[in-house]
Amino acid sequence: MLGFFLRTAIVALGLWLSAQIFPGLRFDGPASLIAAALLLGIVNAVIRPIVVLLTLPVTLLTLGLFLLVINAAMLGLVALLLAGFEISSFWTAVGASIVVSVTSWAASGMIGNNGRFDVMVIRK
């Protein structure tokens, strides 16, 4: 359970960074930021795998670049469902999805499956 909350906080951090970088991304307040992070996690867990499976031929044809469009669409879906979260354009959604993905990837690399920080030691 701790891992879930930690990953939600990481996604919220990525969304906040995206809002700082892209002027077309706006939150009403911290509550809408947390709600957007929770809803994005749910959308990515439930809807995204179905969309990825349905668009697999296009994804293979574009050598995986279509996944950027899928990530932007999931972020756009969250903005459509959540009243306090707005995205102005498709390219803002693409840029924000890249920032959220990189932030989540970098932070999740330090967190194990059980929600604890993993420490890697390199011995010579």
Order of alpha helices (4+ residues) and beta strands (2+ residues): alpha-beta-alpha-alpha-alpha-beta-alpha
